[in-house]
Amino acid sequence: MDSDGTQDARGTHASPVPRPAGPPEVPAVPPRPPRAPATPPLPDGSAFLTWLRAPRPDAAPGVWRFGHRPRPAEEPEEIPTRQLLSGALIAFLVGWLIWSLLQNGYIGTWWWVPFDLIVPDAWRGGDSDLGETGTFIVYQGYELLVALVIMVGAARLGRWGEVWRRFVTPRFRRPEAQEVRTAPEDDPAQWNELRAAGAPDAAERLAGEARSGLMRDVDHARILRAWQGVRTGRHSLAAFSGAVLKDGAAACLHPSGERDLPARLARHDLVTGQVRLGTTVDDARNPYAYRGTGLALGPDLLGTSLVAVGPAGSGKTGTVVRPLAESLCLHALAGRAAVVVVGAAGAGLGPADAYDVVVRIGNQESEYDLDLYGGTTDPDEAAAVLAEALVGDLADPHPGSDSRRSTTVLAQLLGPFRAVHGRFPSVPELRQLLDGAPGPFAALRQGLQEAGQESLLRELDARERQMGQPGDVGGVLGDRVALLDRPAFAGFFDTSGQSRPFTLKALDHPVRVRIDLPQRGHADASKMLARLVLAQFTASVAVREDRSLFACLLLDDATGVVTPEAVRGIQRLRSGNAGVVLTLRTLDDVARPLRGPLLGATGCRMALSGVTPWDGQDFAEVWGKEWTEARDVTDRQIIAETPAGKAVHMVRRVITGKAPTARAVTVRQVERERWSASELAHAVPAGHAVLSLTDVKGEHAPPLLVDLRG
């Protein structure tokens, strides 16, 4: 079976796996007719232009940049509200009292001395040159000036400016997405880069589409991606301009013909590539710059991979996997990403219409099959990937151990079989060979002899000698293959060309794939298939030619999937512009020696509400400690020595019910865990998670308490 994941093995081309949507080129396979857009075009482009022109300042990793307002890195020393308001009121009353005393002459007339020194004598009195009205204005003007000086002094003493900034200014702030005025040369809706490159007609066509409401965010991202191809030399400027002038905002379509998803549940910003997962809680344990900001992920963070741990019902699928899958599908429609989503059937990973390929393993109505050998023609490569899927979880997790013997056993069978039959064995045929059935072995030997394959005959002889000997892994491999040789999978993993196999070699293209695993009654087979997909993914992305396309695998339940080879594969993904998202109910689903390496191999780590203290301990260790300021407060009772002092203390005790005390505060620097195991297990509210982030450039964010519902 030599499938590249884009062709129908039977020669039909209905609903093919889409190839890359080259901007100026016609897709290699006919696209499906476009579905009616999920959101009808706006009557004008005001909403789109407002979204496009919204500020997106640079921010720390994980901050939702759309409309973000940066905050200081350190929390300013803030006066308590009660103290601030009472001080402002007292300052106002003091200023009013001083003005009243001046007006009524209770503190003399000395404040008229500057007036007498400055104002000429001719301006005073009713018979002055200014007249009565002019004299009145001069005197009242001076009084107003003095009142203004008193008001300024009272304002400074009462911190009226701080009161205004804290309680008045927020009421007049513009909403997050309100349009801001943009200079024409900086307006992204004018496509000035295209004009400067010599394509003014294309730029004007796109600007008109944006103003008329015919362009949406996916169109903008897709055309920008196509323009990047022109700048890098993959496509010509003339072909790009021709496509834009012909189709406008619908130019350079994804081969599926889709311009949007059937529905969106999360908030997306395709300019920055982010999807919003929640809001960082305004909590003292979060850095001040993050408090109250949106929390968002994008390819820059997913490129370091993510592991999320939380019990059933904590929101792993609905609040983490589903939004990320939705975001990556939008990126795929824009030609930026390839995504593979793996989970149980009915797990809520998005409608089938949101994907180009849906593989329903165990469902006889499935349109697509899964290539058991990853689309490779190399027996050794196929053996390595298949061995990882079959017995990778049985390998010794300690350093230096691997599944090399299992790979050798499979290679001793796959190589001869392919040489004789021109394809790899089906599941029943592979099971017979691993069990040492005499008939298939004899037929294979005869075929090799007739073909003169002496080297492969030696491989087959070696396999026959090893069968039945102590330590031979062939029996274990046969038992694992038997899990797939069940009636429910009879129509799957076909190698004879009678099905439509999908292979992860197709990740060179912006393809959207969902693989539904059979959970009920086939739990062990599902774990094995999940390991197979992960092994094929890590092997495929490492040899991609075009690494500008971000590739991501979302594995909704990674129980039994994390193996020594899987951890090593995850560590290599960042350099290939790829990443994985793994969810676990508990770290106990991972072998103890692999928990530390797994958390170390992933740059983003999430502990959801309800994790156990044992899981919390692993997260606490990987997040480490930090220096923090500890305050020790000591209350000491005050002893009065004089009768007057004793009387005052007695009155205070009657009023407050407590003895008068003096407070002593000691401040010191101590090193403490960022989040302790107990806090992670008991102090994370429902619907929340603690998440640390690292992007592909190495910038990182400390563990943040995030409200996934915000």
Salt bridges, closest charged atoms under 4 A:
ASP2 OD1 - ARG418 NH2 3.01
ASP4 OD2 - ARG19 NH1 3.44
ASP8 OD1 - ARG10 NE 3.84
ASP8 OD2 - ARG500 NE 3.63
ASP58 OD1 - ARG65 NH2 3.70
GLU75 OE1 - ARG291 NH1 3.09
ASP121 OD1 - ARG124 NH1 3.28
GLU162 OE1 - ARG165 NH2 3.06
GLU162 OE2 - ARG166 NH2 3.42
GLU176 OE1 - ARG267 NH2 3.80
GLU179 OE2 - ARG53 NH1 2.80
ASP187 OD2 - ARG53 NH2 2.70
GLU193 OE2 - ARG231 NH1 2.89
GLU204 OE1 - ARG195 NH2 3.18
GLU204 OE2 - ARG211 NH2 3.38
GLU209 OE2 - ARG205 NE 3.61
ASP217 OD2 - ARG264 NH1 2.81
ASP219 OD1 - ARG222 NH1 2.96
ASP219 OD2 - ARG259 NH2 2.53
GLU258 OE1 - ARG35 NH2 3.38
ASP260 OD1 - ARG264 NH2 3.05
ASP269 OD2 - ARG56 NE 2.81
ASP283 OD1 - ARG285 NE 2.99
GLU326 OE2 - HIS268 NE2 2.63
ASP356 OD1 - ARG32 NH2 3.57
ASP356 OD2 - HIS254 NE2 3.83
ASP356 OD1 - ARG512 NH2 2.72
GLU367 OE2 - ARG500 NH1 2.92
GLU381 OE2 - LYS505 NZ 3.49
ASP393 OD1 - ARG480 NH1 3.14
ASP393 OD1 - ARG531 NH2 3.45
ASP396 OD1 - HIS398 ND1 2.69
ASP402 OD2 - ARG404 NH2 2.50
GLU429 OE1 - ARG423 NH1 3.15
ASP435 OD2 - ARG431 NE 3.92
ASP461 OD1 - ARG445 NH2 2.62
GLU464 OE1 - ARG445 NH2 2.24
ASP472 OD1 - ARG463 NH2 2.57
ASP485 OD2 - ARG431 NH1 3.05
ASP516 OD2 - ARG514 NH2 3.06
ASP546 OD2 - ARG234 NH1 3.78
ASP557 OD2 - ARG585 NH1 3.02
GLU565 OE1 - ARG568 NH2 3.21
GLU565 OE2 - ARG572 NH2 3.58
ASP588 OD1 - ARG595 NH2 3.04
ASP618 OD1 - ARG592 NH1 3.07
ASP618 OD2 - ARG595 NH1 3.96
GLU626 OE1 - ARG674 NH1 3.44
GLU629 OE1 - ARG631 NH2 3.58
ASP632 OD2 - ARG668 NE 2.91
ASP635 OD1 - ARG663 NE 3.30
GLU679 OE2 - ARG285 NH1 3.94
ASP707 OD1 - HIS688 NE2 3.92
ASP707 OD1 - ARG709 NE 3.38
